[in-house]
Amino acid sequence: MEEKNVYYVLKEKAVPEVLLRVEEAKRLLESGKCQSASEAAEKAGISRSSFYKYKDEIFRYHENRKGRTITMVVKLEDEPGLLSLILKTLADFRANILTIHQAVPVNGIAALTLSMDLPQSLGDISEIIAMIERVPGVAYAKVLAEEN
């Protein structure tokens, strides 16, 4: 008979300590603060066998409380450093970049698609669009989707 996965959302105080430490070890590995599972397990205060036993069984729940997710497209010239200027502009607005995809330029023009989390305090995003469009080499910037 096929095993069926059942998922639960628990408050942290209901999760056994060993699982919380496994999740901590996973974050140490993902962040690059530890180079091996052994090192991460040791820093988290668990055995390596506990780490491997539970590493695929616990995941932190990420509720999107930070802000809202925006997906935008930017049409830009194929010039070195232009993407960096756009990302700097977004960083100035405290945007957290989730995905970046730049298409292969055709006739010196490229399409850039960005997904990002923006702070709720930002309000209207028209200021971001205007600032991106002021970057030399940017033809236009448009919001494709917005999710709160």
PyMOL commands that place a pseudoatom at each C-alpha (Angstrom):
pseudoatom trace, name=CA, resn=MET, resi=1, chain=A, elem=C, hetatm=0, pos=[0.000, 0.000, 0.000]
pseudoatom trace, name=CA, resn=GLU, resi=2, chain=A, elem=C, hetatm=0, pos=[1.285, 3.468, -0.913]
pseudoatom trace, name=CA, resn=GLU, resi=3, chain=A, elem=C, hetatm=0, pos=[2.301, 5.731, 1.983]
pseudoatom trace, name=CA, resn=LYS, resi=4, chain=A, elem=C, hetatm=0, pos=[0.282, 8.944, 2.134]
pseudoatom trace, name=CA, resn=ASN, resi=5, chain=A, elem=C, hetatm=0, pos=[1.932, 12.112, 3.435]
pseudoatom trace, name=CA, resn=VAL, resi=6, chain=A, elem=C, hetatm=0, pos=[-0.066, 14.022, 6.023]
pseudoatom trace, name=CA, resn=TYR, resi=7, chain=A, elem=C, hetatm=0, pos=[1.147, 17.480, 7.053]
pseudoatom trace, name=CA, resn=TYR, resi=8, chain=A, elem=C, hetatm=0, pos=[0.542, 19.454, 10.247]
pseudoatom trace, name=CA, resn=VAL, resi=9, chain=A, elem=C, hetatm=0, pos=[1.277, 23.037, 11.259]
pseudoatom trace, name=CA, resn=LEU, resi=10, chain=A, elem=C, hetatm=0, pos=[2.404, 23.260, 14.876]
pseudoatom trace, name=CA, resn=LYS, resi=11, chain=A, elem=C, hetatm=0, pos=[3.420, 26.068, 17.157]
pseudoatom trace, name=CA, resn=GLU, resi=12, chain=A, elem=C, hetatm=0, pos=[7.116, 25.962, 18.001]
pseudoatom trace, name=CA, resn=LYS, resi=13, chain=A, elem=C, hetatm=0, pos=[6.480, 24.978, 21.628]
pseudoatom trace, name=CA, resn=ALA, resi=14, chain=A, elem=C, hetatm=0, pos=[4.740, 21.771, 20.437]
pseudoatom trace, name=CA, resn=VAL, resi=15, chain=A, elem=C, hetatm=0, pos=[7.669, 20.614, 18.271]
pseudoatom trace, name=CA, resn=PRO, resi=16, chain=A, elem=C, hetatm=0, pos=[10.187, 18.243, 19.932]
pseudoatom trace, name=CA, resn=GLU, resi=17, chain=A, elem=C, hetatm=0, pos=[13.546, 19.865, 20.635]
pseudoatom trace, name=CA, resn=VAL, resi=18, chain=A, elem=C, hetatm=0, pos=[15.452, 17.446, 18.389]
pseudoatom trace, name=CA, resn=LEU, resi=19, chain=A, elem=C, hetatm=0, pos=[13.389, 18.534, 15.371]
pseudoatom trace, name=CA, resn=LEU, resi=20, chain=A, elem=C, hetatm=0, pos=[13.992, 22.209, 16.098]
pseudoatom trace, name=CA, resn=ARG, resi=21, chain=A, elem=C, hetatm=0, pos=[17.716, 21.506, 16.268]
pseudoatom trace, name=CA, resn=VAL, resi=22, chain=A, elem=C, hetatm=0, pos=[17.588, 19.594, 12.974]
pseudoatom trace, name=CA, resn=GLU, resi=23, chain=A, elem=C, hetatm=0, pos=[15.936, 22.601, 11.364]
pseudoatom trace, name=CA, resn=GLU, resi=24, chain=A, elem=C, hetatm=0, pos=[18.634, 24.839, 12.867]
pseudoatom trace, name=CA, resn=ALA, resi=25, chain=A, elem=C, hetatm=0, pos=[21.345, 22.567, 11.420]
pseudoatom trace, name=CA, resn=LYS, resi=26, chain=A, elem=C, hetatm=0, pos=[19.678, 22.752, 7.997]
pseudoatom trace, name=CA, resn=ARG, resi=27, chain=A, elem=C, hetatm=0, pos=[19.705, 26.556, 8.141]
pseudoatom trace, name=CA, resn=LEU, resi=28, chain=A, elem=C, hetatm=0, pos=[23.407, 26.531, 9.113]
pseudoatom trace, name=CA, resn=LEU, resi=29, chain=A, elem=C, hetatm=0, pos=[24.168, 24.415, 6.043]
pseudoatom trace, name=CA, resn=GLU, resi=30, chain=A, elem=C, hetatm=0, pos=[21.989, 26.461, 3.677]
pseudoatom trace, name=CA, resn=SER, resi=31, chain=A, elem=C, hetatm=0, pos=[23.493, 29.746, 4.848]
pseudoatom trace, name=CA, resn=GLY, resi=32, chain=A, elem=C, hetatm=0, pos=[27.042, 28.464, 4.345]
pseudoatom trace, name=CA, resn=LYS, resi=33, chain=A, elem=C, hetatm=0, pos=[27.921, 28.928, 8.028]
pseudoatom trace, name=CA, resn=CYS, resi=34, chain=A, elem=C, hetatm=0, pos=[28.746, 25.226, 8.135]
pseudoatom trace, name=CA, resn=GLN, resi=35, chain=A, elem=C, hetatm=0, pos=[30.408, 23.208, 5.393]
pseudoatom trace, name=CA, resn=SER, resi=36, chain=A, elem=C, hetatm=0, pos=[29.245, 19.719, 6.361]
pseudoatom trace, name=CA, resn=ALA, resi=37, chain=A, elem=C, hetatm=0, pos=[26.288, 17.973, 7.963]
pseudoatom trace, name=CA, resn=SER, resi=38, chain=A, elem=C, hetatm=0, pos=[28.563, 16.819, 10.772]
pseudoatom trace, name=CA, resn=GLU, resi=39, chain=A, elem=C, hetatm=0, pos=[29.643, 20.364, 11.553]
pseudoatom trace, name=CA, resn=ALA, resi=40, chain=A, elem=C, hetatm=0, pos=[26.061, 21.694, 11.395]
pseudoatom trace, name=CA, resn=ALA, resi=41, chain=A, elem=C, hetatm=0, pos=[24.745, 18.893, 13.619]
pseudoatom trace, name=CA, resn=GLU, resi=42, chain=A, elem=C, hetatm=0, pos=[27.492, 19.520, 16.163]
pseudoatom trace, name=CA, resn=LYS, resi=43, chain=A, elem=C, hetatm=0, pos=[26.781, 23.278, 16.265]
pseudoatom trace, name=CA, resn=ALA, resi=44, chain=A, elem=C, hetatm=0, pos=[23.054, 22.592, 16.619]
pseudoatom trace, name=CA, resn=GLY, resi=45, chain=A, elem=C, hetatm=0, pos=[23.704, 20.164, 19.471]
pseudoatom trace, name=CA, resn=ILE, resi=46, chain=A, elem=C, hetatm=0, pos=[22.451, 16.950, 17.861]
pseudoatom trace, name=CA, resn=SER, resi=47, chain=A, elem=C, hetatm=0, pos=[23.994, 13.781, 16.543]
pseudoatom trace, name=CA, resn=ARG, resi=48, chain=A, elem=C, hetatm=0, pos=[24.722, 13.363, 12.857]
pseudoatom trace, name=CA, resn=SER, resi=49, chain=A, elem=C, hetatm=0, pos=[22.376, 10.373, 12.768]
pseudoatom trace, name=CA, resn=SER, resi=50, chain=A, elem=C, hetatm=0, pos=[19.512, 12.501, 14.168]
pseudoatom trace, name=CA, resn=PHE, resi=51, chain=A, elem=C, hetatm=0, pos=[20.184, 15.088, 11.487]
pseudoatom trace, name=CA, resn=TYR, resi=52, chain=A, elem=C, hetatm=0, pos=[19.991, 12.519, 8.682]
pseudoatom trace, name=CA, resn=LYS, resi=53, chain=A, elem=C, hetatm=0, pos=[16.992, 10.766, 10.238]
pseudoatom trace, name=CA, resn=TYR, resi=54, chain=A, elem=C, hetatm=0, pos=[14.853, 13.925, 10.373]
pseudoatom trace, name=CA, resn=LYS, resi=55, chain=A, elem=C, hetatm=0, pos=[16.323, 16.367, 7.825]
pseudoatom trace, name=CA, resn=ASP, resi=56, chain=A, elem=C, hetatm=0, pos=[13.645, 15.612, 5.217]
pseudoatom trace, name=CA, resn=GLU, resi=57, chain=A, elem=C, hetatm=0, pos=[10.832, 15.609, 7.791]
pseudoatom trace, name=CA, resn=ILE, resi=58, chain=A, elem=C, hetatm=0, pos=[10.868, 19.182, 9.150]
pseudoatom trace, name=CA, resn=PHE, resi=59, chain=A, elem=C, hetatm=0, pos=[10.506, 22.452, 7.289]
pseudoatom trace, name=CA, resn=ARG, resi=60, chain=A, elem=C, hetatm=0, pos=[10.033, 25.921, 8.650]
pseudoatom trace, name=CA, resn=TYR, resi=61, chain=A, elem=C, hetatm=0, pos=[6.681, 27.494, 7.781]
pseudoatom trace, name=CA, resn=HIS, resi=62, chain=A, elem=C, hetatm=0, pos=[7.228, 30.792, 5.983]
pseudoatom trace, name=CA, resn=GLU, resi=63, chain=A, elem=C, hetatm=0, pos=[4.240, 33.050, 6.333]
pseudoatom trace, name=CA, resn=ASN, resi=64, chain=A, elem=C, hetatm=0, pos=[4.548, 36.044, 4.037]
pseudoatom trace, name=CA, resn=ARG, resi=65, chain=A, elem=C, hetatm=0, pos=[4.206, 38.743, 6.695]
pseudoatom trace, name=CA, resn=LYS, resi=66, chain=A, elem=C, hetatm=0, pos=[6.982, 40.900, 5.323]
pseudoatom trace, name=CA, resn=GLY, resi=67, chain=A, elem=C, hetatm=0, pos=[5.074, 42.521, 2.522]
pseudoatom trace, name=CA, resn=ARG, resi=68, chain=A, elem=C, hetatm=0, pos=[3.715, 41.712, -0.860]
pseudoatom trace, name=CA, resn=THR, resi=69, chain=A, elem=C, hetatm=0, pos=[5.125, 39.855, -3.809]
pseudoatom trace, name=CA, resn=ILE, resi=70, chain=A, elem=C, hetatm=0, pos=[5.506, 41.700, -7.114]
pseudoatom trace, name=CA, resn=THR, resi=71, chain=A, elem=C, hetatm=0, pos=[6.479, 40.284, -10.495]
pseudoatom trace, name=CA, resn=MET, resi=72, chain=A, elem=C, hetatm=0, pos=[7.632, 42.827, -13.062]
pseudoatom trace, name=CA, resn=VAL, resi=73, chain=A, elem=C, hetatm=0, pos=[9.147, 42.904, -16.510]
pseudoatom trace, name=CA, resn=VAL, resi=74, chain=A, elem=C, hetatm=0, pos=[11.794, 45.421, -17.556]
pseudoatom trace, name=CA, resn=LYS, resi=75, chain=A, elem=C, hetatm=0, pos=[12.853, 46.034, -21.144]
pseudoatom trace, name=CA, resn=LEU, resi=76, chain=A, elem=C, hetatm=0, pos=[16.480, 47.142, -21.243]
pseudoatom trace, name=CA, resn=GLU, resi=77, chain=A, elem=C, hetatm=0, pos=[19.459, 47.618, -23.501]
pseudoatom trace, name=CA, resn=ASP, resi=78, chain=A, elem=C, hetatm=0, pos=[22.191, 44.986, -23.511]
pseudoatom trace, name=CA, resn=GLU, resi=79, chain=A, elem=C, hetatm=0, pos=[24.833, 47.011, -21.640]
pseudoatom trace, name=CA, resn=PRO, resi=80, chain=A, elem=C, hetatm=0, pos=[27.292, 45.831, -18.974]
pseudoatom trace, name=CA, resn=GLY, resi=81, chain=A, elem=C, hetatm=0, pos=[26.308, 46.958, -15.475]
pseudoatom trace, name=CA, resn=LEU, resi=82, chain=A, elem=C, hetatm=0, pos=[22.709, 47.823, -16.291]
pseudoatom trace, name=CA, resn=LEU, resi=83, chain=A, elem=C, hetatm=0, pos=[21.267, 44.908, -14.311]
pseudoatom trace, name=CA, resn=SER, resi=84, chain=A, elem=C, hetatm=0, pos=[23.371, 45.978, -11.319]
pseudoatom trace, name=CA, resn=LEU, resi=85, chain=A, elem=C, hetatm=0, pos=[21.922, 49.504, -11.479]
pseudoatom trace, name=CA, resn=ILE, resi=86, chain=A, elem=C, hetatm=0, pos=[18.377, 48.118, -11.538]
pseudoatom trace, name=CA, resn=LEU, resi=87, chain=A, elem=C, hetatm=0, pos=[19.088, 45.827, -8.582]
pseudoatom trace, name=CA, resn=LYS, resi=88, chain=A, elem=C, hetatm=0, pos=[20.656, 48.738, -6.666]
pseudoatom trace, name=CA, resn=THR, resi=89, chain=A, elem=C, hetatm=0, pos=[17.522, 50.796, -7.296]
pseudoatom trace, name=CA, resn=LEU, resi=90, chain=A, elem=C, hetatm=0, pos=[15.368, 47.981, -5.933]
pseudoatom trace, name=CA, resn=ALA, resi=91, chain=A, elem=C, hetatm=0, pos=[17.648, 47.544, -2.917]
pseudoatom trace, name=CA, resn=ASP, resi=92, chain=A, elem=C, hetatm=0, pos=[17.184, 51.237, -2.122]
pseudoatom trace, name=CA, resn=PHE, resi=93, chain=A, elem=C, hetatm=0, pos=[13.464, 50.460, -1.717]
pseudoatom trace, name=CA, resn=ARG, resi=94, chain=A, elem=C, hetatm=0, pos=[14.298, 47.471, 0.534]
pseudoatom trace, name=CA, resn=ALA, resi=95, chain=A, elem=C, hetatm=0, pos=[13.043, 44.976, -2.052]
pseudoatom trace, name=CA, resn=ASN, resi=96, chain=A, elem=C, hetatm=0, pos=[13.928, 41.341, -1.412]
pseudoatom trace, name=CA, resn=ILE, resi=97, chain=A, elem=C, hetatm=0, pos=[14.643, 39.744, -4.807]
pseudoatom trace, name=CA, resn=LEU, resi=98, chain=A, elem=C, hetatm=0, pos=[13.141, 36.255, -5.136]
pseudoatom trace, name=CA, resn=THR, resi=99, chain=A, elem=C, hetatm=0, pos=[13.816, 35.436, -8.790]
pseudoatom trace, name=CA, resn=ILE, resi=100, chain=A, elem=C, hetatm=0, pos=[15.654, 37.017, -11.709]
pseudoatom trace, name=CA, resn=HIS, resi=101, chain=A, elem=C, hetatm=0, pos=[15.474, 35.940, -15.329]
pseudoatom trace, name=CA, resn=GLN, resi=102, chain=A, elem=C, hetatm=0, pos=[17.055, 37.873, -18.160]
pseudoatom trace, name=CA, resn=ALA, resi=103, chain=A, elem=C, hetatm=0, pos=[16.297, 36.642, -21.660]
pseudoatom trace, name=CA, resn=VAL, resi=104, chain=A, elem=C, hetatm=0, pos=[19.017, 36.452, -24.280]
pseudoatom trace, name=CA, resn=PRO, resi=105, chain=A, elem=C, hetatm=0, pos=[19.237, 39.898, -25.909]
pseudoatom trace, name=CA, resn=VAL, resi=106, chain=A, elem=C, hetatm=0, pos=[17.789, 40.254, -29.404]
pseudoatom trace, name=CA, resn=ASN, resi=107, chain=A, elem=C, hetatm=0, pos=[18.942, 43.240, -31.456]
pseudoatom trace, name=CA, resn=GLY, resi=108, chain=A, elem=C, hetatm=0, pos=[20.610, 44.702, -28.353]
pseudoatom trace, name=CA, resn=ILE, resi=109, chain=A, elem=C, hetatm=0, pos=[17.421, 44.598, -26.232]
pseudoatom trace, name=CA, resn=ALA, resi=110, chain=A, elem=C, hetatm=0, pos=[16.730, 42.155, -23.367]
pseudoatom trace, name=CA, resn=ALA, resi=111, chain=A, elem=C, hetatm=0, pos=[13.662, 41.358, -21.301]
pseudoatom trace, name=CA, resn=LEU, resi=112, chain=A, elem=C, hetatm=0, pos=[14.233, 41.079, -17.571]
pseudoatom trace, name=CA, resn=THR, resi=113, chain=A, elem=C, hetatm=0, pos=[11.655, 39.428, -15.307]
pseudoatom trace, name=CA, resn=LEU, resi=114, chain=A, elem=C, hetatm=0, pos=[11.947, 39.986, -11.557]
pseudoatom trace, name=CA, resn=SER, resi=115, chain=A, elem=C, hetatm=0, pos=[9.932, 38.673, -8.624]
pseudoatom trace, name=CA, resn=MET, resi=116, chain=A, elem=C, hetatm=0, pos=[10.407, 40.386, -5.283]
pseudoatom trace, name=CA, resn=ASP, resi=117, chain=A, elem=C, hetatm=0, pos=[8.972, 40.951, -1.838]
pseudoatom trace, name=CA, resn=LEU, resi=118, chain=A, elem=C, hetatm=0, pos=[8.304, 44.596, -1.058]
pseudoatom trace, name=CA, resn=PRO, resi=119, chain=A, elem=C, hetatm=0, pos=[7.667, 46.051, 2.399]
pseudoatom trace, name=CA, resn=GLN, resi=120, chain=A, elem=C, hetatm=0, pos=[3.989, 46.751, 3.189]
pseudoatom trace, name=CA, resn=SER, resi=121, chain=A, elem=C, hetatm=0, pos=[5.008, 50.266, 4.246]
pseudoatom trace, name=CA, resn=LEU, resi=122, chain=A, elem=C, hetatm=0, pos=[5.947, 51.083, 0.664]
pseudoatom trace, name=CA, resn=GLY, resi=123, chain=A, elem=C, hetatm=0, pos=[2.369, 51.720, -0.420]
pseudoatom trace, name=CA, resn=ASP, resi=124, chain=A, elem=C, hetatm=0, pos=[2.056, 52.499, -4.135]
pseudoatom trace, name=CA, resn=ILE, resi=125, chain=A, elem=C, hetatm=0, pos=[4.803, 50.967, -6.264]
pseudoatom trace, name=CA, resn=SER, resi=126, chain=A, elem=C, hetatm=0, pos=[4.635, 53.614, -8.964]
pseudoatom trace, name=CA, resn=GLU, resi=127, chain=A, elem=C, hetatm=0, pos=[7.685, 55.315, -7.421]
pseudoatom trace, name=CA, resn=ILE, resi=128, chain=A, elem=C, hetatm=0, pos=[9.753, 52.149, -7.904]
pseudoatom trace, name=CA, resn=ILE, resi=129, chain=A, elem=C, hetatm=0, pos=[8.617, 51.870, -11.527]
pseudoatom trace, name=CA, resn=ALA, resi=130, chain=A, elem=C, hetatm=0, pos=[9.506, 55.520, -12.149]
pseudoatom trace, name=CA, resn=MET, resi=131, chain=A, elem=C, hetatm=0, pos=[12.975, 55.121, -10.595]
pseudoatom trace, name=CA, resn=ILE, resi=132, chain=A, elem=C, hetatm=0, pos=[13.718, 52.009, -12.663]
pseudoatom trace, name=CA, resn=GLU, resi=133, chain=A, elem=C, hetatm=0, pos=[12.583, 53.761, -15.841]
pseudoatom trace, name=CA, resn=ARG, resi=134, chain=A, elem=C, hetatm=0, pos=[14.992, 56.635, -15.042]
pseudoatom trace, name=CA, resn=VAL, resi=135, chain=A, elem=C, hetatm=0, pos=[17.969, 54.270, -15.178]
pseudoatom trace, name=CA, resn=PRO, resi=136, chain=A, elem=C, hetatm=0, pos=[19.786, 55.004, -18.475]
pseudoatom trace, name=CA, resn=GLY, resi=137, chain=A, elem=C, hetatm=0, pos=[19.236, 52.097, -20.862]
pseudoatom trace, name=CA, resn=VAL, resi=138, chain=A, elem=C, hetatm=0, pos=[15.840, 51.056, -19.480]
pseudoatom trace, name=CA, resn=ALA, resi=139, chain=A, elem=C, hetatm=0, pos=[13.016, 51.348, -22.014]
pseudoatom trace, name=CA, resn=TYR, resi=140, chain=A, elem=C, hetatm=0, pos=[10.181, 50.522, -19.616]
pseudoatom trace, name=CA, resn=ALA, resi=141, chain=A, elem=C, hetatm=0, pos=[9.188, 48.656, -16.469]
pseudoatom trace, name=CA, resn=LYS, resi=142, chain=A, elem=C, hetatm=0, pos=[5.748, 47.119, -15.950]
pseudoatom trace, name=CA, resn=VAL, resi=143, chain=A, elem=C, hetatm=0, pos=[4.122, 45.148, -13.116]
pseudoatom trace, name=CA, resn=LEU, resi=144, chain=A, elem=C, hetatm=0, pos=[2.872, 41.769, -14.312]
pseudoatom trace, name=CA, resn=ALA, resi=145, chain=A, elem=C, hetatm=0, pos=[1.427, 40.510, -11.034]
pseudoatom trace, name=CA, resn=GLU, resi=146, chain=A, elem=C, hetatm=0, pos=[0.982, 41.568, -7.425]
pseudoatom trace, name=CA, resn=GLU, resi=147, chain=A, elem=C, hetatm=0, pos=[0.090, 39.333, -4.503]
pseudoatom trace, name=CA, resn=ASN, resi=148, chain=A, elem=C, hetatm=0, pos=[-0.552, 40.506, -0.958]
for i in range(1, 148): cmd.bond("trace and resi %d" % i, "trace and resi %d" % (i + 1))
show_as sticks, trace
zoom trace
